[in-house]
Amino acid sequence: MFNQNGERYATFGLVAKLPSEVIDGIWDVIDDDLRGVVKLPRVLQFALIARHGQVTVVFDDHQDSIFEFDLPFDYQRSFPETVAVLDDGQNQTMMLMAELKA
C-alpha cells in the first residue's frame, strides 16, 4: 500500500480547493513520515488545521496515535477540513471527503 513509485493522482475537486504544494506536502508526509511507521489502511484521512497561520496536517491512525505535521505553507480558510487518500491497489488518489463517498 502507498508505494511512492506508484501512480498518484489528485481529483479536480481537490485541486480546485488546495494548492499543489500542500497536496505534494501530504504525499511527502505519507512517504517520509507514515510508511513503515504505522500500518496504513486502504483509505487515509488527513485533517487540515491552521497553526500560527500555516498548514498542519493531522493523521489519526485509529489505534493509539495522532500524528501532526507542520507544512511551510500559509493556511487558507477555504481549504477543505479533511482530505482522503485512497490506494485501490493500482492507483493512489487524493480527494475531498465528499468525493470518496460518491
Beta strands, then each sheet from edge to edge (+ up, - down):
strand 1: 7-10
strand 2: 43-51
strand 3: 54-60
strand 4: 66-74
strand 5: 82-87
strand 6: 91-96
sheet 1: 1+ 6+ 5- 2+ 3- 4+
end
